[in-house]
């Protein structure tokens, strides 16, 4: 009986989705509903997103500040880690789960009230596809505006961490901003490998630069590749510039180092 009930419920769900994702009968009515849902489901959620994101950004910053004691890690690592947490985990995943609860409860209460007051039956009597009319605009509103909410959450989370850095002074605001903007330029390592012949060597040196309370990590890369002449070194970051083929037969476009330099 359980399997039969599950199959029956799944079949009802498939039929409902088929009714939802059909061409709207009246595009003008659809767009009016779309604007209404954008305001009710997305715009009205900005407040809770802003408050949660500000506090989460501050909490991430203070947790990194209290637990990073290694001298190998510069202080701007706090800003870098806060950025990665917000971009990779919180704003893109946890915020959507929070919104799923908030938005889901709103949708359930609205449709439940319409069912009890027989408004859905009235739509069916008028020949309107009630599933398409009520559900499809909600789906379109969330799909189209959710990326904007995620970006907004990331911005406010980073702002919350910056406010904490400004209030506590640890890390300094300059270090925090530098950490947000920093990133490993893996392109430098890639080109060292690409232009080093077989049997050559690539050395990656990691050192710590300390100036009072400012500690930074310096990564130096050297290789035994073909090298670049003195006159060509001034143009290595120039877009589409390539060393003469007589010196190297490696195929390329001349934009790789330009992109790495721009990061």
Buried (B, 14 or more C-beta within 10 A) or exposed (E): EEEEEEEEEEEEEEEEEEBBEEEBEEEEEBEEBBEEBBEBBBEEBBEEBBEBBBBBBBBBBBBBBEEBEEEEBBBBBBBBBBBBBBBEEBBBEBBBEBBEEBBEEBBEEBBEEBEEEEEBEEBEEEEBBBBBBBBBBBEBBBEEBBEEBBEBBBBBBBBBBBBBBEEEEBBBEEBBBBBBEBEEBEBBBEBBEEBBEEEEEEEEEEEEEEEEEBBBBEEEBEBBBBEBEEEBEEEBEBEEEBBEEEEBEEEEEBBBBBEBBEE
